Amino acid sequence: MPSDLDSVESDPTPSPQSSTDSASAGTIGWLRVGAVAAASAVAGGLAAAWFYRKTLTRLQQAAEDDHSPETSTAPEDD
């Protein structure tokens, strides 16, 4: 009686064609994973740059507001 692992229909020696097909399918799969990883890295970099630029703009505006003449106090009269 054959076990669950041994199938009557399975071929114990894989043909060269099937191993080539599985290798190319594996390569295509890894290329897809690499493309998704690259796209994710680019999107993350763009988001970080946007956030950093927006933060720098806010800091520059805050620094300009602190040094503007309208907000400075008038000298006290003696």
Residue pairs with C-beta under 8 A, 6 or more apart in sequence:
2 8
65 71
